[in-house]
Amino acid sequence: MKKVIAYVAMAAAAFQISAADISNDKALADYVYPLNAPARLGRPAYTADGLHYLALSADGQKVIKYETASGKEVETVMDVTHTRETTISSIQSFVLSPDGTKLLVSRDRKAIYRRSSMSRNYVYNIRTRQLHPLSVNFEYQREPLFSPDGRMVAFVGPDNNIHLHKIDYNTEVDVTTDGKTDHVINGVPDWVYEEEFTTSVSMAWAPDNMTLCYIKYNESEVPAYSFPLYEGTCDPMEQYALYPGSFTYKYPVAGEPNSKVSVHSYDVDNRKTKNLTIPTGNFEYIPRIAYGGSPDRLIITTLNRAQTRMELFSMNPRSNVAKSILVEEEKAWLESAVYENLTLNADNFVVLSSRTGYTHAYQYTYSGAMTRAITAGDFDVLEYYGTDARGNHYVQSTATGPINRVVSRIDVKGVMKHITPEKGCASAWFTPAKNYYTVNYSNAQTPPVYTLRTIADKDVRVLEDNAAVKAKYASAPKCEFFTVDTPDGSINAFMLKPADFSSSKTYPVIMTQYSGPGSQKVLDSWSIDWEQYAAMKGYIVICADGRGTGGRGRAWETVVYRNLGHYETIDQQAVARWAASQPYIDGKRIGICGWSYGGYETLMCVSTPSTPFAAAVAIAPVTDWRYYDTIYAERYMLTPQENEDGYRVSAPVNLTSNLSVPLLMMHGTADDNVHFMNTVQYTSALQASGKWCDMFIYPNMNHSIHGCGARLSVYSRMLAYFAANLR
């Protein structure tokens, strides 16, 4: 062991970089979260007319009303030191009721999974200043949801049941009673829905306040997964000081049973629930329910298990009559934007579809008739923002190139006008009345700038310019965007060079990538992380988006269908070989790294007989898609029963005999997403192949591996490893 340590230290010294040096290097800390993070604004709580918004004071003690246009303080809406009936010390977050008369305030948040949490919630009457707990039966609640008139709040308790708080009477009613841990969940999603369908609430109020609809998840047949918990040193759990504990939850791996889902309605008057019958059983998932502008029109989104077919149903919850209004079907998987970006208006709805080979927005009546193709062209629409009073539509798209994000207005004649810069990345949010909108814009040289505008595109004021962040990183290496031409297409990439770069010298390279289907890392947007630090230390850093990634249409993206890891590896290796051919790059000193899917692809790239890489670092990698969840794995691979060969050849655990370069693996033991088992199984396969790797484990850390300086530790270890092995 002493010889190994001495070897690593000696090799690291050759690059003037070592684990010890990096851990104590303030420069690296400045390039790693959270010190590298620019100020980011979220959409504020606007009043219905858009003329004012509410915000929480920095000390968490007040909710203050501001004028949208000027940003001037108008009044204090709530002060925790001046409430009646109940007293609390501070607030973490709040929601304004739809009618603007009440606040739902939350504190003492406890995270559950990536998007879910439970909190202590209170209802505050703005006029009377009365504050009272949302529930007297449950200390913590999940996903409280105001009724449209602001007189009721539905929430889910720790018992997995929905409960209804009637504010006028300060009473609580049970909506469901069959909730049971590991068996039945009402009103909030199970783990795999939350993670892969990006949702945290499965309830919908009727516009007339008379009906609450919800999804029920019966996870009784879903296999349970457990992982150990240790005392650790980051937020130590002393109860596990001598004997490890465990965390168990329902996690369906590819090919295993999912939760059985059903839609139900609750009548507020008679307090009866009803099972809503969907006409066809040709579905596995219900990603969304929402009302379409009328109490007799609940829109239910369904997907088949392969996620190649979406069907929308318009359901009358009172009569239990439903009709199909739209079917979207593709040979490969449906883009998640198709079922996650559905916009329901009073008399029509807008859906995104990739039917032309690119994702575009289409308008339909609720009878199922298409009335307009809102956008068209060889680009992808990523977000649909809605319409203004003049009938103009607003979208975010790749219309100016796949590495850009531009916000555009489409008028009633179908003419598209870009309202943000054509180069760089922009997004927007709008006031409810569409009289103002805020643009979030950045590029590779400019951190996020938030600008408030009128709907006529007149700048009102800059909300945040991150000028201090821009000055702090003014000397950091800058991205140079380029393309690598291959027989299979042109690959978008960027490069970071050392500040003192000389074309007469040769440099080692670290390639970083994610590579997952539909993802993009090569974007003209602000990003400061370990990559800039590495360039400062003498590396060239290259990132490339090969086939399977997003922003370039369906043909480019879906080529990986049923065969993950194959084309991605060909393209990453092609970029590495291109790099090796450049006179300023030492082709024998090219490393590759990645996290999650990027960790998976890292393993695939070094699992071929003639890999161009000299070292690799894989963080929290999938090592066999059979170990990963149903929704994600089957979306791209179908089930293992349907695609046995595809699963076999795409699994790094089956390719360990080809590993011939130094490999470092890092993983959190409490990763509820990509289980630590992936790394354990891979190292077991390495042993069976007579191979070995280096490893660093983060006890009790989840998939993000962050907290208590863990992120700095990850990148310190990674860079020291490359220093030792790209000599």
Secondary structure, DSSP 8 states (H G I E B T S, - for coil): -HHHHHHHHHHHHHTT--HHHHHT-HHHHHTSTTTT--------EE-TTSSEEEEE-TTSSEEEEEETTT--EEEEEEEGGG-BS---S--SEEEE-TTSSEEEEEEEEEE-SSS-EEEEEEEEETTT-BEEES-SS-SSBEEEEE-TTSSEEEEE-TTS-EEEEETTTTEEEES----BTTTEEESS--HHHHHHS--S--EEE-TTSSEEEEEEEE-TTS-EEEEEE---SSS--GGGSSS-EEEEEE--BTTS---EEEEEEEETTT--EEEE--S----SEEEEEEE-SSTT-EEEEEE-TTS-EEEEEEEETTTTEEEEEEEEE-SS---HHHHHS-EE-SS-EEEEE-TTSS-EEEEE-TTS-EEEE---SSS-EEEEEEE-TT--EEEEE-TT-TT-BEEEEE-TT--EEE-S-SSSEEEEEE-TTSSEEEEEEEETTEEEEEEEEETTS-EEEEEE--HHHHHHTTTS---EEEEEEETTEEEEEEEE--TT--TTS-EEEEEE----TT-----SS---SHHHHHHHTT-EEEEEE-TT-SSS-HHHHHTTTT-TTHHHHHHHHHHHHHHHTSTTEEEEEEEEEEETHHHHHHHHHTSSTT---SEEEEES--S-GGGSBHHHHHHHH--TTT-HHHHHHT-GGG-GGG--S-EEEEEETT-SSS-THHHHHHHHHHHHTT---EEEEETT--TT--STTHHHHHHHHHHHHHHHH--
